[in-house]
Amino acid sequence: MNIPLSFHKVSFVIENLSSYIRSWQKIIELKPLVIYPGHGKTMKISDLTDNIIYLSKISLK
């Protein structure tokens, strides 16, 4: 499934928000130079660190 990312690099499909946030935190802790997602363009670690604050504002329905 090709799931697009929003402006803040957040997937439009999230089943478990706490797992999703932990996943981002683990990636950030590893301090990769480049992130190669399963789909889409490569990202810098700053894409996650700059946008992780927006995850707490998500309301799953």
C-alpha positions, 0 to 999 in steps of 0.5 A: 500500500502506498500511503502518502505523507502529510505536510508534516511527514505524518502518514495518513493511515495510523492504527496505533498512535503510541506505536507510531510515535515510539517508532519515530523516537527510535529512529531519531535515537539512531541518528541516521543521516538519511531515512529510506522509507518503504515508499516515497522520497528519502528524508533527513532526520530533521524531517522527524525531529521538526515534525514529531510535535504534530503527532501529539495533536492527532486525534484518531477516529 
